Amino acid sequence: MIQRILAYFEKRSFGVSTYLGERYNMSISKIRLFFIYSSFLAVGFPLIFYFLAAFVLGIRNYMKRIRTRIWDF
């Protein structure tokens, strides 16, 4: 049950940690902890990187959807 809830929130969230974890074969929880701890140490700079990465991933997914729609007709 808890795994379902975690999977749901991971899909609906930005997906930055999931993307980085799959890309570099790292644990997603370690990446999240890195962002949390480093944001305390670096006064929020990693949060700026996180939101910037979320924005770029969102645009990337949007472009993939548009690209498949154009060639589907």
C-alpha positions as a printed NumPy array, in Angstrom:
array([[  0.   ,   0.   ,   0.   ],
       [  2.758,   2.442,   0.895],
       [  4.614,   1.561,  -2.303],
       [  1.536,   2.486,  -4.333],
       [  1.27 ,   5.836,  -2.613],
       [  4.961,   6.562,  -3.154],
       [  4.744,   5.541,  -6.812],
       [  1.728,   7.817,  -7.312],
       [  3.48 ,  10.855,  -5.835],
       [  6.664,  10.133,  -7.766],
       [  4.711,  10.11 , -11.03 ],
       [  2.783,  13.262, -10.194],
       [  5.72 ,  15.248,  -8.842],
       [  8.307,  16.969, -10.972],
       [ 10.272,  13.779, -11.576],
       [ 13.731,  15.314, -11.364],
       [ 14.999,  12.864,  -8.756],
       [ 13.484,   9.92 , -10.619],
       [ 15.02 ,  11.022, -13.903],
       [ 18.468,  11.533, -12.374],
       [ 18.243,   8.22 , -10.515],
       [ 17.35 ,   6.255, -13.629],
       [ 19.89 ,   8.082, -15.751],
       [ 22.847,   7.538, -13.411],
       [ 21.692,   4.283, -11.746],
       [ 21.492,   5.84 ,  -8.292],
       [ 18.985,   5.519,  -5.494],
       [ 16.218,   8.09 ,  -5.76 ],
       [ 16.118,   8.567,  -1.995],
       [ 19.84 ,   9.402,  -1.942],
       [ 19.338,  12.043,  -4.61 ],
       [ 16.445,  13.574,  -2.668],
       [ 18.498,  13.614,   0.524],
       [ 21.341,  15.279,  -1.376],
       [ 19.021,  18.063,  -2.526],
       [ 17.608,  18.518,   0.976],
       [ 20.941,  18.6  ,   2.789],
       [ 22.717,  20.686,   0.187],
       [ 19.897,  23.245,   0.171],
       [ 20.472,  23.799,   3.902],
       [ 24.209,  24.141,   3.423],
       [ 24.16 ,  26.259,   0.263],
       [ 21.258,  28.532,   1.272],
       [ 18.782,  27.273,  -1.291],
       [ 20.912,  27.192,  -4.445],
       [ 20.155,  23.469,  -5.131],
       [ 16.448,  24.283,  -4.981],
       [ 16.941,  26.716,  -7.844],
       [ 18.707,  23.962,  -9.792],
       [ 15.898,  21.509,  -8.926],
       [ 13.152,  23.819, -10.164],
       [ 15.143,  24.695, -13.278],
       [ 15.605,  20.981, -14.015],
       [ 11.88 ,  20.393, -13.425],
       [ 11.079,  23.162, -15.911],
       [ 13.44 ,  21.707, -18.531],
       [ 12.078,  18.171, -18.052],
       [  8.525,  19.483, -18.336],
       [  9.289,  21.224, -21.621],
       [ 11.11 ,  18.121, -22.852],
       [  8.096,  15.905, -22.133],
       [  5.793,  18.462, -23.758],
       [  7.922,  18.507, -26.905],
       [  7.896,  14.703, -27.061],
       [  4.09 ,  14.692, -26.934],
       [  3.831,  17.31 , -29.68 ],
       [  6.349,  15.495, -31.857],
       [  4.408,  12.219, -31.667],
       [  1.137,  13.993, -32.426],
       [  2.507,  15.615, -35.583],
       [  3.675,  12.335, -37.073],
       [  0.624,  10.287, -36.022],
       [ -1.726,  11.506, -38.709]])
